[in-house]
Amino acid sequence: MKKNKTIAFVMAAGLLVGGTFVGTKALFTDKGTRTGDLVINTGSLKLQVSEREGWMVKTPGGKTETIVAGNELISNAKPGDKFLRAIEVKNIGTLTQKLSIEGGDDQNLKDWLKINVTKDDIQNRTLVPNEGVGFLIEVEVLEAMENGEQSKTFDLNTLMSEITINAEQLK
């Protein structure tokens, strides 16, 4: 029995010393991390709408001249005169966009004026960034205007519906 105790004691001592040695043994460790390394900045849709020039007049004789630069009164219009304003629409955003145009509906005001907005060049047009496209507003004083209509004032702000240009992001 004494021999068994001695063996048990030696085994216990061996485990104790061996366990301590294994438990205090140093191992190198390392840890790696990683982030997404990505910054997202969303693009933008932005239109710049401006006039290329002021109103121009085309006379029945074919003469064309710029007459006003702003929303001023045009005097001495006569039957057969056509007034044109070129409008520029430019994509100043960062995304490609598809355009649509509403309003500025063509109208005949009795036999006095004809209003036309050339929408075909801009309707469903795709513009890449920094690209522009133009359209015309044309107002014609009709030759069928009667003598009794002299000295009339026509205000396009009240006669023509507002023109709205919409931009939609392409997918």
NORLIN-V262431 format. One record per residue. N is the residue number from 1. RES is the residue in one small letter. NEAR is the number of other ideal C-beta (glycine too) atoms within 10 Angstrom. D_CENTER is the distance of its C-alpha to the mean C-alpha in Angstrom with 2 decimals. Layout:
n = (N;N)
res = (RES;RES)
near = (NEAR;NEAR)
d_center = (D_CENTER;D_CENTER)
//
This chain:
n = (1;2;3;4;5;6;7;8;9;10;11;12;13;14;15;16;17;18;19;20;21;22;23;24;25;26;27;28;29;30;31;32;33;34;35;36;37;38;39;40;41;42;43;44;45;46;47;48;49;50;51;52;53;54;55;56;57;58;59;60;61;62;63;64;65;66;67;68;69;70;71;72;73;74;75;76;77;78;79;80;81;82;83;84;85;86;87;88;89;90;91;92;93;94;95;96;97;98;99;100;101;102;103;104;105;106;107;108;109;110;111;112;113;114;115;116;117;118;119;120;121;122;123;124;125;126;127;128;129;130;131;132;133;134;135;136;137;138;139;140;141;142;143;144;145;146;147;148;149;150;151;152;153;154;155;156;157;158;159;160;161;162;163;164;165;166;167;168;169;170;171)
res = (m;k;k;n;k;t;i;a;f;v;m;a;a;g;l;l;v;g;g;t;f;v;g;t;k;a;l;f;t;d;k;g;t;r;t;g;d;l;v;i;n;t;g;s;l;k;l;q;v;s;e;r;e;g;w;m;v;k;t;p;g;g;k;t;e;t;i;v;a;g;n;e;l;i;s;n;a;k;p;g;d;k;f;l;r;a;i;e;v;k;n;i;g;t;l;t;q;k;l;s;i;e;g;g;d;d;q;n;l;k;d;w;l;k;i;n;v;t;k;d;d;i;q;n;r;t;l;v;p;n;e;g;v;g;f;l;i;e;v;e;v;l;e;a;m;e;n;g;e;q;s;k;t;f;d;l;n;t;l;m;s;e;i;t;i;n;a;e;q;l;k)
near = (5;6;7;8;9;10;10;10;10;10;10;10;10;10;10;10;10;10;10;10;9;8;7;7;7;5;4;4;5;4;4;4;4;5;5;6;5;5;5;5;6;6;12;12;16;14;16;11;11;10;14;12;12;14;20;17;20;16;12;12;6;6;8;11;8;11;14;16;10;7;10;10;7;16;8;6;17;12;16;14;17;17;20;18;18;16;20;14;21;17;22;14;18;14;17;17;23;15;20;14;21;13;12;21;12;12;14;12;13;10;13;17;20;16;20;17;22;18;19;10;13;19;14;11;16;13;22;10;15;10;14;14;16;14;22;15;19;15;24;18;22;16;11;11;18;10;5;7;14;9;5;11;7;15;9;16;7;6;13;20;12;8;17;11;19;12;18;13;12;12;5)
d_center = (96.39;96.31;94.93;92.06;91.21;91.19;88.90;86.60;86.67;85.87;83.02;81.57;81.90;80.32;77.33;76.98;77.13;75.04;72.36;72.17;71.80;69.00;67.26;67.26;66.15;62.83;60.06;56.96;53.63;50.00;46.63;43.22;39.79;36.26;32.84;29.55;28.68;24.96;22.22;18.84;15.73;12.57;9.36;6.16;2.47;3.26;5.06;8.74;11.21;14.75;18.08;19.58;23.01;24.87;26.51;28.79;31.92;33.52;37.14;39.24;40.91;37.72;37.31;33.73;33.01;30.34;31.80;29.50;26.56;25.48;26.21;29.90;32.70;33.56;37.34;39.85;37.69;39.99;39.99;38.28;35.78;32.16;29.41;26.16;22.93;20.36;16.73;14.17;10.43;8.93;6.03;7.02;5.26;7.73;6.91;7.66;6.01;8.48;8.76;11.52;13.44;16.06;18.90;20.69;23.23;25.98;29.07;32.65;34.30;37.87;39.16;37.51;33.83;31.47;27.69;25.40;21.64;20.93;18.21;19.25;17.43;13.95;14.69;13.56;12.49;10.78;9.06;9.65;8.71;10.58;11.25;11.67;13.39;15.66;17.52;20.72;22.21;25.92;28.69;32.22;35.44;37.49;40.91;42.40;42.05;45.52;47.60;47.37;43.63;44.16;42.71;40.03;36.77;33.54;30.51;27.26;25.66;28.08;28.57;25.09;22.57;19.30;16.49;13.24;10.17;8.18;5.21;6.80;7.14;10.19;13.19)
//
